[in-house]
Amino acid sequence: MGRDWFLRLHRRHTRFLSRIDWFGPLTLAALAVAVPVAGAADLRVVVRDPDGGPAAGALVVADALAGERRVSATTGDDGSARIEGVPAGRYLVSARSADLSAAPIEVTLSEGETRAVEMALRFTAVRESVVVSAALGARREEESGTFVDTLSADDLRDRDEWFLLEGLRGMPGTLVHQTGSQGQQVALRFRGLPAQATAVVVDGAPLRDAAAPQSDATALLPSLALLGVDRVEIRRGGGSTIYGSNGMGGVLHIVTRSESAPDAVRFSAGLGEYGHSVASGEAGAGGPRGGVSAGFSRLAVSEGADGDDPFTNHTGVARAGFRLTDSLQVTARSLFSLATVGLNESPFPLGSAGPGITEAAPAPEAAIRGYEAGTPLESLDLGGGNLMPSVNDPDHSQETRFLSTLVALRGSAGPDLAWNLRLHDLRTRRENEDGPAGVNPFDPPSPSTLIYEGEVRSGAARVELFRGPVRMVAGGEFEAERAATTDPGFETRLRQTSSAAFVQAEGATAGGRAALRGAARAQRFSTASPELIPVEGSPWRDAAPPPEAGAVTGEAAGSFEVAPGLRLRASAGRGFRAPSLYERFGTWYSSFGYSVFGDPRLKPEYTTTMDAGFSASSEDGRHELRGAWFWSERGRIIAFGSLDLVSDPFGRFGGYENTDGGVARGVELAYRVTLPGRTRAQFQYTFTDADPPANAPDELASDWLVPRSQGGALLSGALGERLRWSADLLISSSVHAPLFDPDTFASRVFRFAGMRRLDVALAFEVAPGLRLRGLVQDALDDTAYQSGGFRPLGRVARVSLEWSR
């Protein structure tokens, strides 16, 4: 199966790439590399360490303020780096080395000049970062108005993280839910809003599964490995105006390795408990004129929480980019993943329901094993347990694949005008296999395979213009998505297109003391009539295509420096999520005929968001305190609920409908400090008050799986010159979740204890470039069922050997 899939994937990939004339651009790129650069500038950066001496091996990065352009180099023994042939323009120049960094400096390069810049590295709690998640060009994070946390690949690698989402646990306002063992479903939520309110983008292009019930990225998140990644930017608050659908609560922006990054090679391999085995390798070569990079990783887990949840994940990435001329650059990037994971039965209640909310008491391990072996519940010693956790299903598995291919052409006309053209093709495929071997009475009587295929093709054009202190971005996008379902004897084919236009303007006073930003977006959706097989009895056979729908959104943000080191921020906006194809036309076929769940009349979801806060840092940079108040109202949502079979125009007893949502509000606090011995500490706390669903018990105080309080601490440092360490602690209050009772066909609400998770990582430099790493995840062996009855994996230890240069 794997080989056949690879051949089909290769043919599809080849057909897509064959539509682009590669020969001409690559030939021009080769000529451009060979011909000396004219009309550009040279940048010489001298980096000094905290003692004033030369900082050898520091990474120097220059990000263009207009256009997605980046050049970088590494300092030599004298602490200097020279980057020749840099296109004229405005740049933010930054430098970093291990746990040291220098604040970004704005530099304007004129044609033909050689500009010299001197920077000093410091060990500080405040890591002033450059972000690109709100426009084409770069900006200082503190000037963006919204709070954006940036994590570099080095930061995550120091904590020995393998998957991206594992590094986001404990971030302010961020929830990461793992439903069971590694590789099983992961949900990413911002500020108490649901997972479908989060937009995930890679290099500015959306990553989501068009065949998923909410057309979000949830099904793809478990396989996002830390491979070929330069950094991730976590933007909390509305992001729909720039990134479109799903960006109501926040945006996770993944930025891959730039083609201009210095030459680098890294290999890693390791082993761990539960049959963990990991291996990865990546390499890249680049310079001011362009470069190439590629990487591949494999992680395998043979056991899992119940001893039979195998998980295998393969990820690959390749990127190439070249400057055809001083002002024209072409980039191509491909990212793929193939993951296979064993799935479990859903948890369910035991015994009769008491009044109100039930305190969760999982059945003991002996009872779980006995039930898995086929012993009837009435013959088991449940030991006072009132719920059966997710038990093993030996013949239930899911294979998830995705392939993202991006081609971008970037150009500029002088330092004040930049443009970008982008084509993106995303293919997703999920195969769910199930059979009769499980203990669930609803398991199929014979092995069956259910296939979900999705495709999102998009094109975008953007123009960015500087006029004095004002920056404007305008652009348009087109997107065509397709979803298909294949089940024995039943197939669906669904299609939808959309077009959008947006504009953003921002300005800042001299020195950046005050900054304002405003943006607006208009988007239209057009959905084709669905194609269902069998045609006979299809509920949509004679239905006309649904009318076009649209969404208009906007946002505004500002920041003001009250005093040196103290800045106030505020933002407000309206985000949206387009109805998914399944929500519009969700249909199922069985021996009883067709069952309808979707509604083609659905209108987009809307969420209004506001936040206000501050950031304060000491003059020496050793202390930083941030705080934010946030408020989000889900004015119109799409929810699945019970319907009146008689009055519903589609004869549904249950399905999707537009209804009013609730409000999520709260407070985020974060404190960062540097301690003696070059130790850095970060403390975070989030209080979230999210309204419960409309059908929840009256005594429920929060939305499903949203803890009212969550806090954490991340400490990292070094012991001597060769040993580095980190400790990541996450603590949360209790959560609530409904569990479906297969006997009564009703749901009961359970309260689950809070989380107590500690991850500890060590890295010892055996020789230059060779490190021995050790990681203990969940060192406290926490048994909290924070994902609503799904069995936690518990403590896992892993060791690995890494070589890099």
ZIMOMO-V233131 format. One record per residue. N is the residue number from 1. RES is the residue in three letters. OMEGA is omega in degrees with one decimal (* if undefined). BURIAL is 1 if it has 9 or more other ideal C-beta (glycine too) atoms within 8 Angstrom, else 0. Layout:
n	res	omega	burial
N	RES	OMEGA	BURIAL
N	RES	OMEGA	BURIAL
This chain:
n	res	omega	burial
1	MET	-178.5	0
2	GLY	-178.4	0
3	ARG	179.0	0
4	ASP	178.6	0
5	TRP	-178.8	1
6	PHE	179.5	0
7	LEU	177.9	0
8	ARG	179.3	0
9	LEU	179.7	1
10	HIS	179.6	0
11	ARG	179.5	0
12	ARG	-180.0	1
13	HIS	-179.4	1
14	THR	178.5	0
15	ARG	179.8	0
16	PHE	-177.3	1
17	LEU	-178.7	1
18	SER	179.1	0
19	ARG	-178.7	0
20	ILE	179.7	0
21	ASP	-177.2	0
22	TRP	-171.0	0
23	PHE	-178.6	0
24	GLY	179.6	0
25	PRO	-178.8	1
26	LEU	176.4	1
27	THR	177.5	0
28	LEU	178.8	1
29	ALA	179.0	1
30	ALA	178.0	0
31	LEU	-178.6	0
32	ALA	178.7	1
33	VAL	-175.4	1
34	ALA	-175.3	0
35	VAL	177.9	0
36	PRO	-178.2	0
37	VAL	175.9	1
38	ALA	176.7	0
39	GLY	178.4	0
40	ALA	-178.5	1
41	ALA	174.6	1
42	ASP	-179.6	1
43	LEU	177.3	1
44	ARG	-177.0	1
45	VAL	175.8	1
46	VAL	-177.4	1
47	VAL	179.7	1
48	ARG	178.2	1
49	ASP	-177.0	1
50	PRO	178.9	0
51	ASP	179.1	0
52	GLY	179.4	0
53	GLY	179.3	0
54	PRO	178.9	1
55	ALA	-180.0	1
56	ALA	176.8	1
57	GLY	178.1	0
58	ALA	178.1	1
59	LEU	178.2	1
60	VAL	-176.7	1
61	VAL	174.9	1
62	ALA	179.4	1
63	ASP	-179.4	1
64	ALA	176.0	1
65	LEU	177.5	1
66	ALA	179.4	1
67	GLY	-179.4	1
68	GLU	-177.6	1
69	ARG	-179.2	1
70	ARG	171.9	1
71	VAL	-176.6	1
72	SER	178.6	1
73	ALA	178.9	1
74	THR	-179.1	1
75	THR	176.5	1
76	GLY	-178.2	0
77	ASP	179.2	0
78	ASP	177.7	0
79	GLY	-177.5	1
80	SER	176.0	1
81	ALA	179.4	1
82	ARG	179.4	1
83	ILE	-176.1	1
84	GLU	175.9	0
85	GLY	177.8	1
86	VAL	178.7	1
87	PRO	179.7	1
88	ALA	179.8	1
89	GLY	179.5	1
90	ARG	-175.5	1
91	TYR	165.0	1
92	LEU	-177.3	1
93	VAL	179.0	1
94	SER	180.0	1
95	ALA	177.1	1
96	ARG	178.0	1
97	SER	-177.3	1
98	ALA	-178.8	0
99	ASP	177.2	0
100	LEU	179.0	1
101	SER	177.0	1
102	ALA	-179.8	1
103	ALA	179.6	0
104	PRO	178.3	1
105	ILE	177.7	1
106	GLU	-176.1	1
107	VAL	174.1	1
108	THR	-178.9	0
109	LEU	176.5	1
110	SER	-177.8	0
111	GLU	174.9	0
112	GLY	-177.6	0
113	GLU	170.3	0
114	THR	-174.5	0
115	ARG	179.4	1
116	ALA	-179.6	0
117	VAL	177.6	1
118	GLU	-177.4	0
119	MET	-179.6	1
120	ALA	177.6	1
121	LEU	177.1	1
122	ARG	171.5	1
123	PHE	-173.9	1
124	THR	172.5	1
125	ALA	-178.0	1
126	VAL	174.7	0
127	ARG	-178.6	0
128	GLU	-172.0	1
129	SER	176.2	1
130	VAL	-178.4	1
131	VAL	178.7	1
132	VAL	-171.7	1
133	SER	-178.1	1
134	ALA	-179.0	1
135	ALA	178.7	1
136	LEU	-172.7	1
137	GLY	-177.8	1
138	ALA	174.7	1
139	ARG	172.5	1
140	ARG	-176.1	1
141	GLU	-175.5	1
142	GLU	-180.0	0
143	GLU	-173.3	1
144	SER	-178.2	1
145	GLY	176.4	1
146	THR	179.0	1
147	PHE	179.4	1
148	VAL	174.8	1
149	ASP	-179.4	0
150	THR	176.2	1
151	LEU	177.3	1
152	SER	177.1	1
153	ALA	177.8	1
154	ASP	177.7	0
155	ASP	-178.5	1
156	LEU	-179.3	1
157	ARG	176.7	1
158	ASP	176.6	1
159	ARG	177.5	1
160	ASP	176.2	1
161	GLU	179.1	1
162	TRP	178.6	0
163	PHE	-173.3	1
164	LEU	-172.9	1
165	LEU	177.6	1
166	GLU	179.2	1
167	GLY	-178.7	1
168	LEU	179.7	1
169	ARG	176.2	1
170	GLY	175.3	1
171	MET	-178.9	1
172	PRO	176.3	1
173	GLY	-173.1	1
174	THR	175.3	1
175	LEU	174.8	1
176	VAL	-178.8	1
177	HIS	174.8	1
178	GLN	-177.9	1
179	THR	176.3	1
180	GLY	-174.2	1
181	SER	-179.7	1
182	GLN	-179.1	1
183	GLY	176.1	1
184	GLN	-166.4	1
185	GLN	176.4	1
186	VAL	177.4	1
187	ALA	177.3	1
188	LEU	-176.5	1
189	ARG	177.9	1
190	PHE	169.3	1
191	ARG	173.7	1
192	GLY	178.8	1
193	LEU	-176.3	1
194	PRO	-175.8	0
195	ALA	-178.9	1
196	GLN	175.7	1
197	ALA	179.6	1
198	THR	175.3	1
199	ALA	175.9	1
200	VAL	-179.4	1
201	VAL	176.3	1
202	VAL	-176.5	1
203	ASP	177.8	1
204	GLY	-178.6	0
205	ALA	-175.3	1
206	PRO	174.0	1
207	LEU	179.7	1
208	ARG	-177.6	1
209	ASP	-178.1	1
210	ALA	-179.5	1
211	ALA	178.5	1
212	ALA	-178.3	1
213	PRO	178.3	0
214	GLN	178.7	1
215	SER	179.6	1
216	ASP	-174.2	1
217	ALA	-172.1	1
218	THR	-177.6	1
219	ALA	-176.6	1
220	LEU	-174.0	1
221	LEU	-177.6	1
222	PRO	-175.8	1
223	SER	178.2	1
224	LEU	-178.9	1
225	ALA	177.1	1
226	LEU	-174.9	1
227	LEU	179.4	1
228	GLY	-176.3	1
229	VAL	173.5	1
230	ASP	179.7	1
231	ARG	171.9	1
232	VAL	178.0	1
233	GLU	-178.7	1
234	ILE	-179.5	1
235	ARG	179.0	1
236	ARG	-174.2	1
237	GLY	-174.4	1
238	GLY	177.9	1
239	GLY	-176.1	1
240	SER	-175.2	1
241	THR	178.8	1
242	ILE	-171.1	1
243	TYR	173.3	1
244	GLY	-171.9	1
245	SER	175.8	1
246	ASN	-176.5	1
247	GLY	-175.6	1
248	MET	-176.3	1
249	GLY	-179.3	1
250	GLY	-176.7	1
251	VAL	169.1	1
252	LEU	-177.5	1
253	HIS	179.2	1
254	ILE	-178.3	1
255	VAL	-178.7	1
256	THR	-175.5	1
257	ARG	-179.8	1
258	SER	178.0	1
259	GLU	179.1	1
260	SER	-179.3	1
261	ALA	179.3	1
262	PRO	179.5	1
263	ASP	-179.4	0
264	ALA	176.6	1
265	VAL	178.0	0
266	ARG	174.6	1
267	PHE	-179.0	1
268	SER	176.4	1
269	ALA	-178.3	0
270	GLY	179.3	1
271	LEU	179.5	0
272	GLY	180.0	1
273	GLU	-177.9	0
274	TYR	178.0	1
275	GLY	177.8	1
276	HIS	168.1	1
277	SER	-175.9	1
278	VAL	175.6	1
279	ALA	177.9	1
280	SER	175.8	1
281	GLY	176.5	1
282	GLU	-178.0	1
283	ALA	178.6	1
284	GLY	176.2	1
285	ALA	-177.0	0
286	GLY	179.0	1
287	GLY	-177.5	1
288	PRO	-178.7	1
289	ARG	178.9	1
290	GLY	-179.2	1
291	GLY	-179.2	1
292	VAL	175.3	1
293	SER	179.5	1
294	ALA	178.8	1
295	GLY	178.4	1
296	PHE	178.8	1
297	SER	176.9	1
298	ARG	173.3	1
299	LEU	178.8	1
300	ALA	174.3	1
301	VAL	-174.7	1
302	SER	-174.1	0
303	GLU	-174.7	1
304	GLY	-171.8	1
305	ALA	-177.8	1
306	ASP	179.5	1
307	GLY	-177.4	0
308	ASP	175.4	1
309	ASP	-177.2	1
310	PRO	180.0	1
311	PHE	175.5	1
312	THR	-178.5	1
313	ASN	174.1	1
314	HIS	179.8	1
315	THR	176.5	1
316	GLY	179.2	1
317	VAL	175.4	1
318	ALA	-178.7	1
319	ARG	176.5	1
320	ALA	178.6	1
321	GLY	-178.4	1
322	PHE	171.7	1
323	ARG	179.9	1
324	LEU	173.1	1
325	THR	178.7	0
326	ASP	-173.2	1
327	SER	-177.0	0
328	LEU	-176.8	1
329	GLN	176.5	1
330	VAL	-179.0	1
331	THR	174.3	1
332	ALA	-178.7	1
333	ARG	178.0	1
334	SER	-179.0	1
335	LEU	179.2	1
336	PHE	177.0	1
337	SER	174.7	1
338	LEU	-176.2	1
339	ALA	176.1	1
340	THR	-176.2	1
341	VAL	173.5	1
342	GLY	-177.8	1
343	LEU	-178.3	1
344	ASN	173.3	1
345	GLU	177.4	1
346	SER	176.6	1
347	PRO	-179.9	1
348	PHE	-177.8	1
349	PRO	174.6	1
350	LEU	176.7	1
351	GLY	-178.3	0
352	SER	-177.8	0
353	ALA	173.2	1
354	GLY	179.7	0
355	PRO	174.3	0
356	GLY	-175.1	0
357	ILE	-178.2	1
358	THR	174.1	1
359	GLU	-173.9	0
360	ALA	175.0	1
361	ALA	-177.4	0
362	PRO	175.5	1
363	ALA	179.8	1
364	PRO	-175.6	1
365	GLU	-179.1	0
366	ALA	179.2	0
367	ALA	178.3	1
368	ILE	-179.8	1
369	ARG	179.0	0
370	GLY	179.0	1
371	TYR	177.3	1
372	GLU	-179.3	1
373	ALA	176.6	0
374	GLY	177.9	0
375	THR	179.5	0
376	PRO	-178.3	0
377	LEU	-176.8	1
378	GLU	179.7	0
379	SER	-177.0	0
380	LEU	172.4	1
381	ASP	-175.3	0
382	LEU	173.9	1
383	GLY	-179.4	0
384	GLY	179.1	0
385	GLY	-179.9	1
386	ASN	173.5	1
387	LEU	174.9	1
388	MET	-179.2	1
389	PRO	-179.3	1
390	SER	-177.4	1
391	VAL	-175.6	1
392	ASN	172.5	1
393	ASP	-167.8	1
394	PRO	-177.7	0
395	ASP	179.0	1
396	HIS	-178.1	1
397	SER	178.3	1
398	GLN	174.2	1
399	GLU	-177.2	1
400	THR	179.5	1
401	ARG	167.8	1
402	PHE	178.2	1
403	LEU	179.5	1
404	SER	-179.6	1
405	THR	-175.5	1
406	LEU	172.9	1
407	VAL	-176.8	1
408	ALA	175.5	1
409	LEU	-177.0	1
410	ARG	179.7	1
411	GLY	178.9	1
412	SER	174.7	1
413	ALA	-174.8	0
414	GLY	-175.7	0
415	PRO	-172.1	1
416	ASP	-179.4	0
417	LEU	178.1	1
418	ALA	179.5	1
419	TRP	-174.6	1
420	ASN	172.0	1
421	LEU	-174.9	1
422	ARG	171.6	1
423	LEU	-177.2	1
424	HIS	178.1	1
425	ASP	-179.2	1
426	LEU	177.1	1
427	ARG	176.7	1
428	THR	179.3	1
429	ARG	175.7	1
430	ARG	176.9	1
431	GLU	177.2	1
432	ASN	178.1	1
433	GLU	180.0	1
434	ASP	-179.0	1
435	GLY	-173.9	1
436	PRO	-170.9	1
437	ALA	-179.7	0
438	GLY	-178.5	1
439	VAL	179.6	1
440	ASN	-180.0	1
441	PRO	-180.0	0
442	PHE	176.3	0
443	ASP	-179.5	1
444	PRO	-178.4	0
445	PRO	178.7	0
446	SER	-179.0	0
447	PRO	-179.6	1
448	SER	179.0	1
449	THR	178.2	0
450	LEU	-173.0	1
451	ILE	174.7	1
452	TYR	178.5	1
453	GLU	178.9	1
454	GLY	178.0	1
455	GLU	175.4	1
456	VAL	175.1	1
457	ARG	-176.2	1
458	SER	173.4	1
459	GLY	-177.0	1
460	ALA	175.4	1
461	ALA	-179.5	1
462	ARG	175.2	1
463	VAL	-179.9	1
464	GLU	-173.4	1
465	LEU	172.5	1
466	PHE	169.4	1
467	ARG	-174.4	0
468	GLY	-179.8	0
469	PRO	-176.0	0
470	VAL	176.7	1
471	ARG	178.9	1
472	MET	176.6	1
473	VAL	176.3	1
474	ALA	-178.0	1
475	GLY	176.9	1
476	GLY	-178.3	1
477	GLU	173.0	1
478	PHE	-177.5	1
479	GLU	175.3	1
480	ALA	-179.9	1
481	GLU	-177.2	1
482	ARG	176.3	1
483	ALA	-179.8	1
484	ALA	177.1	1
485	THR	178.8	1
486	THR	176.5	0
487	ASP	179.6	1
488	PRO	178.8	0
489	GLY	-176.4	0
490	PHE	178.0	1
491	GLU	173.8	1
492	THR	175.2	1
493	ARG	-176.1	1
494	LEU	-177.8	1
495	ARG	177.6	1
496	GLN	175.6	1
497	THR	177.4	1
498	SER	174.9	1
499	SER	-174.8	1
500	ALA	172.3	1
501	ALA	180.0	1
502	PHE	177.5	1
503	VAL	179.0	1
504	GLN	177.6	1
505	ALA	178.3	1
506	GLU	180.0	1
507	GLY	-179.1	1
508	ALA	175.3	1
509	THR	179.2	1
510	ALA	-178.7	0
511	GLY	176.1	0
512	GLY	-178.8	1
513	ARG	176.6	0
514	ALA	180.0	1
515	ALA	178.8	1
516	LEU	178.5	1
517	ARG	174.8	1
518	GLY	-177.5	1
519	ALA	177.4	1
520	ALA	-178.5	1
521	ARG	173.6	1
522	ALA	-175.5	1
523	GLN	177.9	1
524	ARG	-178.9	1
525	PHE	176.6	1
526	SER	-175.2	1
527	THR	177.7	1
528	ALA	175.8	0
529	SER	-177.0	0
530	PRO	175.7	1
531	GLU	-178.2	0
532	LEU	174.6	1
533	ILE	10.0	0
534	PRO	179.7	1
535	VAL	-178.7	0
536	GLU	179.5	0
537	GLY	-178.9	0
538	SER	-179.2	1
539	PRO	-177.4	1
540	TRP	-172.7	1
541	ARG	-177.0	0
542	ASP	-177.3	0
543	ALA	175.7	0
544	ALA	176.8	0
545	PRO	180.0	0
546	PRO	179.5	0
547	PRO	177.4	0
548	GLU	177.3	0
549	ALA	-178.0	1
550	GLY	177.8	1
551	ALA	175.7	1
552	VAL	-177.5	0
553	THR	177.8	1
554	GLY	177.9	1
555	GLU	177.5	1
556	ALA	-179.2	1
557	ALA	178.2	1
558	GLY	176.2	1
559	SER	-178.2	1
560	PHE	178.5	1
561	GLU	-178.8	1
562	VAL	-179.7	0
563	ALA	178.7	0
564	PRO	179.8	0
565	GLY	-178.8	0
566	LEU	-177.3	1
567	ARG	175.3	1
568	LEU	-178.6	1
569	ARG	175.8	1
570	ALA	177.1	1
571	SER	177.1	1
572	ALA	-179.2	1
573	GLY	177.3	1
574	ARG	-180.0	1
575	GLY	-179.1	1
576	PHE	170.4	1
577	ARG	179.0	1
578	ALA	174.5	1
579	PRO	178.4	1
580	SER	177.8	1
581	LEU	178.7	1
582	TYR	178.3	1
583	GLU	178.1	1
584	ARG	-170.3	1
585	PHE	-178.3	1
586	GLY	-175.1	1
587	THR	177.1	1
588	TRP	-176.7	0
589	TYR	178.8	1
590	SER	179.4	0
591	SER	177.9	0
592	PHE	-178.3	0
593	GLY	-176.0	0
594	TYR	170.2	1
595	SER	-175.5	1
596	VAL	175.8	1
597	PHE	-174.4	1
598	GLY	178.3	1
599	ASP	-177.6	1
600	PRO	-179.6	1
601	ARG	-175.3	0
602	LEU	175.1	1
603	LYS	-177.7	0
604	PRO	170.0	1
605	GLU	174.7	1
606	TYR	175.0	1
607	THR	175.4	1
608	THR	-176.5	1
609	THR	173.4	1
610	MET	170.8	1
611	ASP	177.8	1
612	ALA	-177.5	1
613	GLY	-176.8	1
614	PHE	169.0	1
615	SER	-177.5	1
616	ALA	179.4	1
617	SER	178.3	1
618	SER	-176.4	0
619	GLU	-179.3	0
620	ASP	177.4	0
621	GLY	-177.4	1
622	ARG	-179.6	0
623	HIS	172.7	1
624	GLU	178.4	1
625	LEU	177.5	1
626	ARG	175.9	1
627	GLY	-179.8	1
628	ALA	169.7	1
629	TRP	-179.3	1
630	PHE	-178.9	1
631	TRP	-179.4	1
632	SER	177.1	1
633	GLU	177.4	1
634	ARG	-172.8	1
635	GLY	176.9	0
636	ARG	-177.2	1
637	ILE	172.6	1
638	ILE	-175.6	1
639	ALA	175.6	1
640	PHE	-178.2	0
641	GLY	178.0	1
642	SER	-178.0	0
643	LEU	177.8	1
644	ASP	-175.3	0
645	LEU	-175.6	0
646	VAL	-174.4	0
647	SER	-178.6	0
648	ASP	-176.1	1
649	PRO	-179.4	0
650	PHE	178.1	0
651	GLY	-176.6	0
652	ARG	170.6	1
653	PHE	175.7	0
654	GLY	-178.9	0
655	GLY	-177.0	1
656	TYR	178.6	1
657	GLU	172.1	1
658	ASN	178.8	0
659	THR	179.1	1
660	ASP	177.4	0
661	GLY	-179.1	1
662	GLY	-178.3	1
663	VAL	172.4	1
664	ALA	179.0	1
665	ARG	-179.5	1
666	GLY	-175.8	1
667	VAL	173.3	1
668	GLU	176.0	1
669	LEU	177.7	1
670	ALA	178.9	1
671	TYR	179.0	1
672	ARG	-177.0	1
673	VAL	171.9	1
674	THR	-176.7	1
675	LEU	177.6	0
676	PRO	-179.2	0
677	GLY	179.5	0
678	ARG	175.1	1
679	THR	179.5	1
680	ARG	-178.9	1
681	ALA	176.3	1
682	GLN	178.7	1
683	PHE	-178.7	1
684	GLN	174.3	1
685	TYR	177.5	1
686	THR	171.1	1
687	PHE	-177.5	0
688	THR	175.5	1
689	ASP	-177.1	1
690	ALA	-178.7	1
691	ASP	178.0	0
692	PRO	177.9	1
693	PRO	-175.6	0
694	ALA	-175.8	0
695	ASN	-177.8	0
696	ALA	176.4	1
697	PRO	-176.9	0
698	ASP	-176.5	0
699	GLU	179.1	0
700	LEU	-174.2	1
701	ALA	-175.5	0
702	SER	178.6	1
703	ASP	-179.1	1
704	TRP	172.4	1
705	LEU	177.6	1
706	VAL	176.2	1
707	PRO	178.7	1
708	ARG	179.2	1
709	SER	174.8	1
710	GLN	179.9	1
711	GLY	-179.0	1
712	GLY	177.3	1
713	ALA	176.5	1
714	LEU	178.0	1
715	LEU	178.7	1
716	SER	-179.6	1
717	GLY	-177.6	1
718	ALA	172.9	1
719	LEU	-173.9	0
720	GLY	-176.3	0
721	GLU	-169.6	0
722	ARG	-176.1	0
723	LEU	175.3	1
724	ARG	-176.6	1
725	TRP	173.2	1
726	SER	177.1	1
727	ALA	-174.5	1
728	ASP	-177.0	1
729	LEU	178.4	1
730	LEU	180.0	1
731	ILE	178.9	1
732	SER	176.2	1
733	SER	-175.9	0
734	SER	178.0	0
735	VAL	179.3	1
736	HIS	178.3	1
737	ALA	175.5	1
738	PRO	175.1	1
739	LEU	-178.1	1
740	PHE	178.7	1
741	ASP	-177.5	1
742	PRO	179.1	0
743	ASP	-176.9	0
744	THR	-177.0	0
745	PHE	176.0	0
746	ALA	-179.8	0
747	SER	173.9	0
748	ARG	-176.4	1
749	VAL	-179.7	1
750	PHE	172.3	1
751	ARG	-179.0	1
752	PHE	-177.2	1
753	ALA	-179.0	0
754	GLY	-176.1	1
755	MET	172.6	1
756	ARG	-173.6	1
757	ARG	178.1	1
758	LEU	174.3	1
759	ASP	-179.0	1
760	VAL	-179.3	1
761	ALA	176.4	1
762	LEU	176.2	1
763	ALA	-178.5	1
764	PHE	-179.9	1
765	GLU	-178.8	1
766	VAL	178.8	0
767	ALA	179.6	0
768	PRO	179.9	0
769	GLY	-177.9	0
770	LEU	-176.7	1
771	ARG	171.9	1
772	LEU	-176.3	1
773	ARG	174.5	1
774	GLY	-178.5	1
775	LEU	170.9	1
776	VAL	175.7	1
777	GLN	179.7	1
778	ASP	-176.2	1
779	ALA	179.1	1
780	LEU	-179.5	0
781	ASP	-176.6	0
782	ASP	-179.4	1
783	THR	-179.4	0
784	ALA	179.0	1
785	TYR	-172.6	1
786	GLN	-179.5	1
787	SER	173.0	1
788	GLY	175.1	1
789	GLY	176.1	1
790	PHE	-171.6	1
791	ARG	177.9	1
792	PRO	-178.5	1
793	LEU	-178.2	1
794	GLY	-173.5	1
795	ARG	177.8	1
796	VAL	176.5	1
797	ALA	-178.4	1
798	ARG	174.2	1
799	VAL	-179.6	1
800	SER	177.6	1
801	LEU	-175.7	1
802	GLU	175.0	1
803	TRP	-179.9	1
804	SER	174.2	1
805	ARG	*	0
